[in-house]
Amino acid sequence: MVHATVGIRCLDCGKAVTLPTYQVTGQYLARAILAAGVVGAVTGVFYALVLVWIPLVSTFALLGIGYLVAEAASAAAGRKRGRTMQYVVVGGILIALVLILLLSPVLSIWTFVGAVAAIFVGTGRVR
C-alpha cells in the first residue's frame, strides 16, 4: 500500500512516474550540449566584438544571450526541460562569458550583473 495525494493505492498504481518532458536521454543531451555550446560561442564572440561598445545595450544583450542559448538547447533536445537541461544552458552561457572575458577590451560591473541575469533567464526557460 502507498499513500498518495488521492488516497491509498497499490504498489503498482502508486509509483511516481517521471514525465516524458523531463526525461532527457543521451541523444537529446548530446544535441542540447552541442547547440548550447555553438550558440554560446557565436553570441559570446559577437558580443565581445560588436555589442560591448554600446554601454546600455550590452548589458541587456547578455539577457538575450541567456535566452538564445536556452532556446537553442531546448529546441535541439525536443523541448525537454529539467535540471539536466539547466546545467546544459549554464554551460553554454559560461562558454559565452569566457569568450567575452577573453576577447572584450571593455569590461564593467554591468557585464557581470548581466551575466548573472543571463543565467537566471536561461535556466528559467528550461525549468
N, CA, C and O atoms as a GROMACS GRO file, in nm:
protein
  508
    1MET      N    1   0.085  -0.117   0.000
    1MET     CA    2   0.000   0.000   0.000
    1MET      C    3   0.090   0.124   0.000
    1MET      O    4   0.193   0.128   0.066
    2VAL      N    5   0.048   0.224  -0.075
    2VAL     CA    6   0.120   0.351  -0.086
    2VAL      C    7   0.021   0.464  -0.061
    2VAL      O    8  -0.088   0.466  -0.118
    3HIS      N    9   0.060   0.558   0.024
    3HIS     CA   10  -0.025   0.674   0.049
    3HIS      C   11   0.004   0.779  -0.057
    3HIS      O   12   0.115   0.832  -0.063
    4ALA      N   13  -0.094   0.808  -0.140
    4ALA     CA   14  -0.081   0.908  -0.246
    4ALA      C   15  -0.169   1.027  -0.211
    4ALA      O   16  -0.245   1.024  -0.114
    5THR      N   17  -0.159   1.132  -0.291
    5THR     CA   18  -0.240   1.251  -0.265
    5THR      C   19  -0.389   1.226  -0.288
    5THR      O   20  -0.474   1.298  -0.235
    6VAL      N   21  -0.420   1.122  -0.366
    6VAL     CA   22  -0.561   1.091  -0.392
    6VAL      C   23  -0.613   0.977  -0.305
    6VAL      O   24  -0.726   0.933  -0.321
    7GLY      N   25  -0.530   0.930  -0.215
    7GLY     CA   26  -0.572   0.823  -0.126
    7GLY      C   27  -0.472   0.710  -0.126
    7GLY      O   28  -0.358   0.726  -0.170
    8ILE      N   29  -0.516   0.596  -0.078
    8ILE     CA   30  -0.428   0.479  -0.070
    8ILE      C   31  -0.434   0.404  -0.203
    8ILE      O   32  -0.541   0.379  -0.258
    9ARG      N   33  -0.315   0.369  -0.254
    9ARG     CA   34  -0.304   0.298  -0.381
    9ARG      C   35  -0.222   0.171  -0.361
    9ARG      O   36  -0.149   0.158  -0.262
   10CYS      N   37  -0.234   0.080  -0.455
   10CYS     CA   38  -0.148  -0.038  -0.451
   10CYS      C   39  -0.008   0.003  -0.497
   10CYS      O   40   0.010   0.114  -0.547
   11LEU      N   41   0.091  -0.085  -0.483
   11LEU     CA   42   0.229  -0.052  -0.517
   11LEU      C   43   0.246  -0.017  -0.665
   11LEU      O   44   0.322   0.073  -0.698
   12ASP      N   45   0.176  -0.086  -0.753
   12ASP     CA   46   0.189  -0.059  -0.896
   12ASP      C   47   0.123   0.073  -0.935
   12ASP      O   48   0.179   0.149  -1.014
   13CYS      N   49   0.007   0.100  -0.880
   13CYS     CA   50  -0.065   0.223  -0.916
   13CYS      C   51  -0.006   0.346  -0.846
   13CYS      O   52  -0.024   0.458  -0.893
   14GLY      N   53   0.064   0.326  -0.736
   14GLY     CA   54   0.116   0.439  -0.658
   14GLY      C   55   0.256   0.481  -0.694
   14GLY      O   56   0.312   0.569  -0.630
   15LYS      N   57   0.315   0.420  -0.797
   15LYS     CA   58   0.451   0.456  -0.836
   15LYS      C   59   0.455   0.597  -0.894
   15LYS      O   60   0.368   0.636  -0.972
   16ALA      N   61   0.557   0.671  -0.855
   16ALA     CA   62   0.576   0.804  -0.912
   16ALA      C   63   0.644   0.788  -1.048
   16ALA      O   64   0.746   0.721  -1.059
   17VAL      N   65   0.587   0.850  -1.148
   17VAL     CA   66   0.639   0.839  -1.284
   17VAL      C   67   0.692   0.976  -1.327
   17VAL      O   68   0.626   1.078  -1.309
   18THR      N   69   0.812   0.976  -1.383
   18THR     CA   70   0.868   1.100  -1.436
   18THR      C   71   0.803   1.132  -1.570
   18THR      O   72   0.789   1.044  -1.655
   19LEU      N   73   0.764   1.255  -1.587
   19LEU     CA   74   0.701   1.296  -1.712
   19LEU      C   75   0.801   1.287  -1.827
   19LEU      O   76   0.921   1.308  -1.805
   20PRO      N   77   0.756   1.255  -1.947
   20PRO     CA   78   0.847   1.245  -2.061
   20PRO      C   79   0.921   1.376  -2.092
   20PRO      O   80   1.031   1.374  -2.148
   21THR      N   81   0.862   1.488  -2.055
   21THR     CA   82   0.927   1.617  -2.080
   21THR      C   83   1.056   1.629  -2.001
   21THR      O   84   1.147   1.699  -2.045
   22TYR      N   85   1.066   1.563  -1.888
   22TYR     CA   86   1.184   1.574  -1.802
   22TYR      C   87   1.280   1.457  -1.819
   22TYR      O   88   1.382   1.451  -1.750
   23GLN      N   89   1.252   1.364  -1.909
   23GLN     CA   90   1.340   1.250  -1.935
   23GLN      C   91   1.431   1.285  -2.053
   23GLN      O   92   1.391   1.276  -2.169
   24VAL      N   93   1.552   1.325  -2.021
   24VAL     CA   94   1.649   1.364  -2.124
   24VAL      C   95   1.741   1.246  -2.149
   24VAL      O   96   1.825   1.213  -2.065
   25THR      N   97   1.726   1.183  -2.265
   25THR     CA   98   1.810   1.069  -2.299
   25THR      C   99   1.946   1.117  -2.350
   25THR      O  100   1.968   1.236  -2.368
   26GLY      N  101   2.035   1.023  -2.371
   26GLY     CA  102   2.171   1.057  -2.414
   26GLY      C  103   2.176   1.131  -2.547
   26GLY      O  104   2.253   1.225  -2.562
   27GLN      N  105   2.094   1.089  -2.643
   27GLN     CA  106   2.094   1.155  -2.774
   27GLN      C  107   2.044   1.299  -2.761
   27GLN      O  108   2.103   1.390  -2.818
   28TYR      N  109   1.937   1.319  -2.688
   28TYR     CA  110   1.886   1.455  -2.668
   28TYR      C  111   1.987   1.541  -2.592
   28TYR      O  112   2.004   1.659  -2.622
   29LEU      N  113   2.052   1.480  -2.494
   29LEU     CA  114   2.150   1.555  -2.416
   29LEU      C  115   2.269   1.597  -2.502
   29LEU      O  116   2.316   1.710  -2.490
   30ALA      N  117   2.317   1.509  -2.587
   30ALA     CA  118   2.428   1.542  -2.676
   30ALA      C  119   2.390   1.655  -2.772
   30ALA      O  120   2.470   1.745  -2.797
   31ARG      N  121   2.270   1.648  -2.826
   31ARG     CA  122   2.225   1.754  -2.917
   31ARG      C  123   2.211   1.887  -2.844
   31ARG      O  124   2.245   1.992  -2.899
   32ALA      N  125   2.162   1.883  -2.721
   32ALA     CA  126   2.146   2.006  -2.643
   32ALA      C  127   2.281   2.066  -2.609
   32ALA      O  128   2.298   2.188  -2.616
   33ILE      N  129   2.378   1.983  -2.570
   33ILE     CA  130   2.511   2.034  -2.537
   33ILE      C  131   2.576   2.098  -2.659
   33ILE      O  132   2.635   2.205  -2.649
   34LEU      N  133   2.564   2.032  -2.774
   34LEU     CA  134   2.621   2.087  -2.897
   34LEU      C  135   2.557   2.221  -2.932
   34LEU      O  136   2.626   2.316  -2.966
   35ALA      N  137   2.425   2.227  -2.925
   35ALA     CA  138   2.355   2.351  -2.960
   35ALA      C  139   2.390   2.464  -2.863
   35ALA      O  140   2.414   2.576  -2.905
   36ALA      N  141   2.392   2.434  -2.733
   36ALA     CA  142   2.424   2.537  -2.634
   36ALA      C  143   2.567   2.586  -2.651
   36ALA      O  144   2.594   2.706  -2.638
   37GLY      N  145   2.660   2.495  -2.680
   37GLY     CA  146   2.799   2.534  -2.700
   37GLY      C  147   2.818   2.622  -2.822
   37GLY      O  148   2.890   2.722  -2.816
   38VAL      N  149   2.756   2.585  -2.932
   38VAL     CA  150   2.770   2.662  -3.056
   38VAL      C  151   2.707   2.800  -3.041
   38VAL      O  152   2.768   2.900  -3.075
   39VAL      N  153   2.585   2.804  -2.990
   39VAL     CA  154   2.518   2.934  -2.974
   39VAL      C  155   2.590   3.020  -2.871
   39VAL      O  156   2.601   3.141  -2.889
   40GLY      N  157   2.639   2.958  -2.764
   40GLY     CA  158   2.716   3.033  -2.664
   40GLY      C  159   2.842   3.092  -2.723
   40GLY      O  160   2.876   3.207  -2.694
   41ALA      N  161   2.913   3.015  -2.805
   41ALA     CA  162   3.037   3.064  -2.866
   41ALA      C  163   3.010   3.176  -2.966
   41ALA      O  164   3.080   3.278  -2.966
   42VAL      N  165   2.911   3.157  -3.050
   42VAL     CA  166   2.880   3.259  -3.151
   42VAL      C  167   2.833   3.389  -3.087
   42VAL      O  168   2.878   3.497  -3.124
   43THR      N  169   2.743   3.378  -2.991
   43THR     CA  170   2.693   3.500  -2.928
   43THR      C  171   2.799   3.567  -2.841
   43THR      O  172   2.802   3.690  -2.830
   44GLY      N  173   2.887   3.488  -2.780
   44GLY     CA  174   2.995   3.547  -2.700
   44GLY      C  175   3.093   3.626  -2.785
   44GLY      O  176   3.135   3.735  -2.748
   45VAL      N  177   3.129   3.570  -2.900
   45VAL     CA  178   3.220   3.642  -2.991
   45VAL      C  179   3.153   3.766  -3.045
   45VAL      O  180   3.215   3.873  -3.051
   46PHE      N  181   3.026   3.755  -3.086
   46PHE     CA  182   2.955   3.872  -3.138
   46PHE      C  183   2.944   3.982  -3.034
   46PHE      O  184   2.963   4.100  -3.065
   47TYR      N  185   2.914   3.944  -2.911
   47TYR     CA  186   2.905   4.041  -2.802
   47TYR      C  187   3.039   4.110  -2.780
   47TYR      O  188   3.045   4.233  -2.770
   48ALA      N  189   3.146   4.031  -2.773
   48ALA     CA  190   3.278   4.086  -2.742
   48ALA      C  191   3.329   4.179  -2.851
   48ALA      O  192   3.399   4.275  -2.822
   49LEU      N  193   3.294   4.152  -2.976
   49LEU     CA  194   3.347   4.232  -3.086
   49LEU      C  195   3.257   4.348  -3.127
   49LEU      O  196   3.305   4.450  -3.178
   50VAL      N  197   3.127   4.334  -3.104
   50VAL     CA  198   3.034   4.437  -3.154
   50VAL      C  199   2.958   4.506  -3.041
   50VAL      O  200   2.961   4.629  -3.031
   51LEU      N  201   2.891   4.431  -2.959
   51LEU     CA  202   2.797   4.490  -2.864
   51LEU      C  203   2.862   4.552  -2.741
   51LEU      O  204   2.799   4.632  -2.672
   52VAL      N  205   2.986   4.517  -2.712
   52VAL     CA  206   3.050   4.568  -2.592
   52VAL      C  207   3.069   4.721  -2.598
   52VAL      O  208   3.083   4.785  -2.494
   53TRP      N  209   3.069   4.776  -2.715
   53TRP     CA  210   3.092   4.920  -2.731
   53TRP      C  211   2.966   5.002  -2.708
   53TRP      O  212   2.975   5.125  -2.701
   54ILE      N  213   2.852   4.941  -2.694
   54ILE     CA  214   2.726   5.013  -2.671
   54ILE      C  215   2.688   4.989  -2.525
   54ILE      O  216   2.637   4.882  -2.493
   55PRO      N  217   2.709   5.087  -2.436
   55PRO     CA  218   2.701   5.063  -2.291
   55PRO      C  219   2.571   5.000  -2.241
   55PRO      O  220   2.576   4.893  -2.180
   56LEU      N  221   2.458   5.060  -2.263
   56LEU     CA  222   2.334   5.009  -2.206
   56LEU      C  223   2.286   4.885  -2.281
   56LEU      O  224   2.233   4.791  -2.220
   57VAL      N  225   2.303   4.885  -2.410
   57VAL     CA  226   2.259   4.772  -2.491
   57VAL      C  227   2.339   4.646  -2.456
   57VAL      O  228   2.284   4.535  -2.459
   58SER      N  229   2.465   4.662  -2.424
   58SER     CA  230   2.548   4.546  -2.395
   58SER      C  231   2.498   4.469  -2.272
   58SER      O  232   2.503   4.346  -2.268
   59THR      N  233   2.452   4.541  -2.172
   59THR     CA  234   2.401   4.474  -2.052
   59THR      C  235   2.275   4.394  -2.083
   59THR      O  236   2.261   4.280  -2.039
   60PHE      N  237   2.185   4.452  -2.159
   60PHE     CA  238   2.062   4.382  -2.194
   60PHE      C  239   2.086   4.274  -2.298
   60PHE      O  240   2.009   4.179  -2.308
   61ALA      N  241   2.193   4.287  -2.375
   61ALA     CA  242   2.227   4.184  -2.472
   61ALA      C  243   2.265   4.053  -2.403
   61ALA      O  244   2.244   3.945  -2.458
   62LEU      N  245   2.320   4.062  -2.284
   62LEU     CA  246   2.352   3.942  -2.209
   62LEU      C  247   2.225   3.864  -2.174
   62LEU      O  248   2.226   3.741  -2.171
   63LEU      N  249   2.116   3.935  -2.148
   63LEU     CA  250   1.988   3.866  -2.126
   63LEU      C  251   1.948   3.790  -2.251
   63LEU      O  252   1.896   3.678  -2.244
   64GLY      N  253   1.972   3.853  -2.366
   64GLY     CA  254   1.943   3.787  -2.493
   64GLY      C  255   2.028   3.663  -2.514
   64GLY      O  256   1.981   3.564  -2.570
   65ILE      N  257   2.153   3.670  -2.470
   65ILE     CA  258   2.240   3.553  -2.483
   65ILE      C  259   2.184   3.437  -2.400
   65ILE      O  260   2.180   3.323  -2.446
   66GLY      N  261   2.141   3.467  -2.278
   66GLY     CA  262   2.082   3.362  -2.195
   66GLY      C  263   1.958   3.302  -2.259
   66GLY      O  264   1.939   3.180  -2.256
   67TYR      N  265   1.875   3.385  -2.316
   67TYR     CA  266   1.753   3.339  -2.381
   67TYR      C  267   1.785   3.255  -2.505
   67TYR      O  268   1.726   3.149  -2.525
   68LEU      N  269   1.879   3.302  -2.587
   68LEU     CA  270   1.914   3.231  -2.710
   68LEU      C  271   1.977   3.095  -2.682
   68LEU      O  272   1.944   2.996  -2.748
   69VAL      N  273   2.065   3.089  -2.585
   69VAL     CA  274   2.128   2.961  -2.550
   69VAL      C  275   2.022   2.863  -2.500
   69VAL      O  276   2.024   2.745  -2.538
   70ALA      N  277   1.931   2.910  -2.417
   70ALA     CA  278   1.827   2.823  -2.363
   70ALA      C  279   1.733   2.774  -2.473
   70ALA      O  280   1.696   2.657  -2.476
   71GLU      N  281   1.696   2.861  -2.562
   71GLU     CA  282   1.606   2.823  -2.671
   71GLU      C  283   1.673   2.725  -2.766
   71GLU      O  284   1.610   2.630  -2.812
   72ALA      N  285   1.800   2.747  -2.796
   72ALA     CA  286   1.872   2.656  -2.886
   72ALA      C  287   1.884   2.517  -2.824
   72ALA      O  288   1.860   2.417  -2.891
   73ALA      N  289   1.922   2.512  -2.697
   73ALA     CA  290   1.936   2.383  -2.630
   73ALA      C  291   1.801   2.313  -2.619
   73ALA      O  292   1.791   2.192  -2.640
   74SER      N  293   1.698   2.387  -2.586
   74SER     CA  294   1.565   2.329  -2.572
   74SER      C  295   1.513   2.277  -2.706
   74SER      O  296   1.457   2.168  -2.712
   75ALA      N  297   1.531   2.354  -2.811
   75ALA     CA  298   1.485   2.312  -2.944
   75ALA      C  299   1.562   2.189  -2.991
   75ALA      O  300   1.503   2.098  -3.050
   76ALA      N  301   1.692   2.185  -2.966
   76ALA     CA  302   1.773   2.070  -3.009
   76ALA      C  303   1.736   1.944  -2.932
   76ALA      O  304   1.752   1.833  -2.984
   77ALA      N  305   1.688   1.959  -2.812
   77ALA     CA  306   1.653   1.843  -2.729
   77ALA      C  307   1.504   1.810  -2.734
   77ALA      O  308   1.455   1.737  -2.649
   78GLY      N  309   1.434   1.862  -2.830
   78GLY     CA  310   1.291   1.830  -2.841
   78GLY      C  311   1.208   1.894  -2.732
   78GLY      O  312   1.110   1.834  -2.686
   79ARG      N  313   1.245   2.013  -2.690
   79ARG     CA  314   1.176   2.090  -2.586
   79ARG      C  315   1.174   2.020  -2.451
   79ARG      O  316   1.079   2.033  -2.374
   80LYS      N  317   1.281   1.946  -2.422
   80LYS     CA  318   1.294   1.883  -2.291
   80LYS      C  319   1.326   1.989  -2.187
   80LYS      O  320   1.379   2.095  -2.219
   81ARG      N  321   1.293   1.959  -2.063
   81ARG     CA  322   1.316   2.050  -1.952
   81ARG      C  323   1.376   1.975  -1.835
   81ARG      O  324   1.391   1.853  -1.840
   82GLY      N  325   1.411   2.047  -1.730
   82GLY     CA  326   1.458   1.983  -1.609
   82GLY      C  327   1.597   2.031  -1.568
   82GLY      O  328   1.657   2.117  -1.633
   83ARG      N  329   1.644   1.974  -1.460
   83ARG     CA  330   1.772   2.016  -1.402
   83ARG      C  331   1.889   1.989  -1.497
   83ARG      O  332   1.981   2.071  -1.506
   84THR      N  333   1.885   1.878  -1.567
   84THR     CA  334   1.993   1.847  -1.661
   84THR      C  335   2.000   1.953  -1.770
   84THR      O  336   2.109   1.997  -1.806
   85MET      N  337   1.888   1.994  -1.820
   85MET     CA  338   1.886   2.098  -1.923
   85MET      C  339   1.933   2.232  -1.866
   85MET      O  340   1.995   2.311  -1.937
   86GLN      N  341   1.904   2.258  -1.740
   86GLN     CA  342   1.953   2.381  -1.678
   86GLN      C  343   2.106   2.382  -1.673
   86GLN      O  344   2.168   2.485  -1.698
   87TYR      N  345   2.166   2.266  -1.641
   87TYR     CA  346   2.312   2.258  -1.640
   87TYR      C  347   2.370   2.281  -1.780
   87TYR      O  348   2.473   2.346  -1.795
   88VAL      N  349   2.303   2.228  -1.881
   88VAL     CA  350   2.349   2.246  -2.019
   88VAL      C  351   2.344   2.394  -2.057
   88VAL      O  352   2.437   2.446  -2.118
   89VAL      N  353   2.236   2.461  -2.021
   89VAL     CA  354   2.220   2.602  -2.053
   89VAL      C  355   2.325   2.687  -1.980
   89VAL      O  356   2.384   2.777  -2.039
   90VAL      N  357   2.348   2.659  -1.854
   90VAL     CA  358   2.451   2.733  -1.779
   90VAL      C  359   2.587   2.712  -1.844
   90VAL      O  360   2.667   2.805  -1.851
   91GLY      N  361   2.615   2.591  -1.890
   91GLY     CA  362   2.741   2.565  -1.959
   91GLY      C  363   2.755   2.646  -2.086
   91GLY      O  364   2.862   2.700  -2.113
   92GLY      N  365   2.648   2.657  -2.164
   92GLY     CA  366   2.651   2.738  -2.286
   92GLY      C  367   2.671   2.886  -2.256
   92GLY      O  368   2.743   2.955  -2.327
   93ILE      N  369   2.607   2.933  -2.150
   93ILE     CA  370   2.623   3.074  -2.111
   93ILE      C  371   2.765   3.098  -2.061
   93ILE      O  372   2.823   3.203  -2.089
   94LEU      N  373   2.821   3.004  -1.988
   94LEU     CA  374   2.958   3.020  -1.940
   94LEU      C  375   3.059   3.020  -2.054
   94LEU      O  376   3.160   3.089  -2.047
   95ILE      N  377   3.032   2.944  -2.160
   95ILE     CA  378   3.118   2.950  -2.279
   95ILE      C  379   3.116   3.090  -2.336
   95ILE      O  380   3.220   3.146  -2.370
   96ALA      N  381   2.997   3.148  -2.347
   96ALA     CA  382   2.985   3.285  -2.397
   96ALA      C  383   3.060   3.383  -2.307
   96ALA      O  384   3.128   3.473  -2.356
   97LEU      N  385   3.047   3.367  -2.176
   97LEU     CA  386   3.111   3.460  -2.083
   97LEU      C  387   3.263   3.448  -2.085
   97LEU      O  388   3.333   3.549  -2.074
   98VAL      N  389   3.315   3.328  -2.100
   98VAL     CA  390   3.460   3.311  -2.109
   98VAL      C  391   3.513   3.380  -2.234
   98VAL      O  392   3.616   3.447  -2.230
   99LEU      N  393   3.442   3.363  -2.346
   99LEU     CA  394   3.485   3.430  -2.469
   99LEU      C  395   3.474   3.581  -2.456
   99LEU      O  396   3.558   3.654  -2.509
  100ILE      N  397   3.374   3.629  -2.387
  100ILE     CA  398   3.360   3.773  -2.365
  100ILE      C  399   3.477   3.824  -2.281
  100ILE      O  400   3.535   3.928  -2.312
  101LEU      N  401   3.511   3.752  -2.177
  101LEU     CA  402   3.622   3.794  -2.090
  101LEU      C  403   3.755   3.790  -2.164
  101LEU      O  404   3.842   3.874  -2.139
  102LEU      N  405   3.772   3.695  -2.254
  102LEU     CA  406   3.898   3.683  -2.327
  102LEU      C  407   3.911   3.785  -2.440
  102LEU      O  408   4.020   3.835  -2.466
  103LEU      N  409   3.802   3.815  -2.507
  103LEU     CA  410   3.807   3.898  -2.627
  103LEU      C  411   3.769   4.044  -2.606
  103LEU      O  412   3.802   4.129  -2.689
  104SER      N  413   3.702   4.074  -2.498
  104SER     CA  414   3.648   4.208  -2.480
  104SER      C  415   3.751   4.302  -2.418
  104SER      O  416   3.809   4.271  -2.314
  105PRO      N  417   3.774   4.416  -2.482
  105PRO     CA  418   3.867   4.514  -2.424
  105PRO      C  419   3.804   4.599  -2.314
  105PRO      O  420   3.875   4.663  -2.236
  106VAL      N  421   3.671   4.601  -2.308
  106VAL     CA  422   3.600   4.685  -2.212
  106VAL      C  423   3.511   4.597  -2.126
  106VAL      O  424   3.422   4.529  -2.176
  107LEU      N  425   3.536   4.598  -1.996
  107LEU     CA  426   3.451   4.524  -1.902
  107LEU      C  427   3.409   4.618  -1.790
  107LEU      O  428   3.485   4.706  -1.749
  108SER      N  429   3.289   4.599  -1.743
  108SER     CA  430   3.241   4.680  -1.632
  108SER      C  431   3.165   4.590  -1.535
  108SER      O  432   3.148   4.470  -1.559
  109ILE      N  433   3.121   4.649  -1.428
  109ILE     CA  434   3.042   4.573  -1.330
  109ILE      C  435   2.910   4.530  -1.393
  109ILE      O  436   2.854   4.427  -1.354
  110TRP      N  437   2.861   4.606  -1.489
  110TRP     CA  438   2.734   4.573  -1.553
  110TRP      C  439   2.746   4.448  -1.640
  110TRP      O  440   2.646   4.380  -1.666
  111THR      N  441   2.865   4.418  -1.685
  111THR     CA  442   2.885   4.293  -1.758
  111THR      C  443   2.858   4.174  -1.667
  111THR      O  444   2.795   4.077  -1.708
  112PHE      N  445   2.905   4.182  -1.545
  112PHE     CA  446   2.885   4.072  -1.451
  112PHE      C  447   2.741   4.066  -1.401
  112PHE      O  448   2.688   3.958  -1.376
  113VAL      N  449   2.678   4.182  -1.385
  113VAL     CA  450   2.537   4.184  -1.348
  113VAL      C  451   2.454   4.122  -1.460
  113VAL      O  452   2.363   4.042  -1.434
  114GLY      N  453   2.485   4.158  -1.583
  114GLY     CA  454   2.415   4.099  -1.697
  114GLY      C  455   2.440   3.950  -1.709
  114GLY      O  456   2.351   3.876  -1.751
  115ALA      N  457   2.558   3.904  -1.671
  115ALA     CA  458   2.590   3.762  -1.677
  115ALA      C  459   2.504   3.682  -1.579
  115ALA      O  460   2.454   3.576  -1.612
  116VAL      N  461   2.489   3.734  -1.459
  116VAL     CA  462   2.404   3.667  -1.360
  116VAL      C  463   2.260   3.667  -1.408
  116VAL      O  464   2.190   3.567  -1.394
  117ALA      N  465   2.216   3.777  -1.464
  117ALA     CA  466   2.079   3.784  -1.516
  117ALA      C  467   2.060   3.687  -1.632
  117ALA      O  468   1.953   3.628  -1.647
  118ALA      N  469   2.163   3.671  -1.715
  118ALA     CA  470   2.154   3.577  -1.827
  118ALA      C  471   2.136   3.434  -1.778
  118ALA      O  472   2.062   3.356  -1.837
  119ILE      N  473   2.205   3.400  -1.670
  119ILE     CA  474   2.190   3.266  -1.614
  119ILE      C  475   2.049   3.246  -1.559
  119ILE      O  476   1.990   3.139  -1.576
  120PHE      N  477   1.994   3.348  -1.494
  120PHE     CA  478   1.856   3.337  -1.445
  120PHE      C  479   1.757   3.323  -1.558
  120PHE      O  480   1.665   3.241  -1.550
  121VAL      N  481   1.774   3.401  -1.664
  121VAL     CA  482   1.682   3.393  -1.777
  121VAL      C  483   1.694   3.257  -1.846
  121VAL      O  484   1.593   3.194  -1.878
  122GLY      N  485   1.818   3.213  -1.868
  122GLY     CA  486   1.839   3.086  -1.938
  122GLY      C  487   1.785   2.966  -1.863
  122GLY      O  488   1.719   2.880  -1.921
  123THR      N  489   1.814   2.961  -1.734
  123THR     CA  490   1.765   2.846  -1.657
  123THR      C  491   1.613   2.852  -1.637
  123THR      O  492   1.548   2.748  -1.624
  124GLY      N  493   1.559   2.971  -1.635
  124GLY     CA  494   1.414   2.984  -1.622
  124GLY      C  495   1.340   2.932  -1.745
  124GLY      O  496   1.227   2.886  -1.735
  125ARG      N  497   1.405   2.939  -1.862
  125ARG     CA  498   1.341   2.892  -1.985
  125ARG      C  499   1.329   2.740  -1.990
  125ARG      O  500   1.239   2.687  -2.055
  126VAL      N  501   1.418   2.670  -1.922
  126VAL     CA  502   1.414   2.523  -1.928
  126VAL      C  503   1.379   2.460  -1.794
  126VAL      O  504   1.399   2.340  -1.775
  127ARG      N  505   1.328   2.538  -1.702
  127ARG     CA  506   1.291   2.487  -1.570
  127ARG      C  507   1.169   2.401  -1.579
  127ARG      O  508   1.123   2.350  -1.477
   0.00000   0.00000   0.00000
